[in-house]
């Protein structure tokens, strides 16, 4: 057994593993950013991570991915949070795209319901004013 050759192989494998871990880390964080952007009902403000936030993740006991994020601002502000991403979105691009589309449709329907309700309230207010003051 050649110890030197074995050590060199182990070192090469360790370097390859670091490279694979970095690739996986970038991919999981990219998926997490897409997931939280689709998930949130509002523009990303306080309570949601920006693209500049620092992300950490791990696979929980149920097989989903827990993502923890933290963000600091130059004036001393700080925000942090966590969310869970179904693991299938990491390896199934079509499922993630379907989720994003479904959430976009839900958001659009919600906006339409709000706009319809607002129009109905405005019409009711207009009727009340017409009854009170005439045409």
Secondary structure, 3 states (H helix, E strand, C coil): CCHHHHHHHHHHHHHHHHHHHHHHHHHHHHHHHHHHHHHCCCCCCCCCCCCCCEEEEEECCCCCEEEEEEEECCCCCEEEEEEEECCHHHHCHHHHHHHHHHHHHHHHHHHHHHHHHHHHHHHHHHHHHHHHHCC
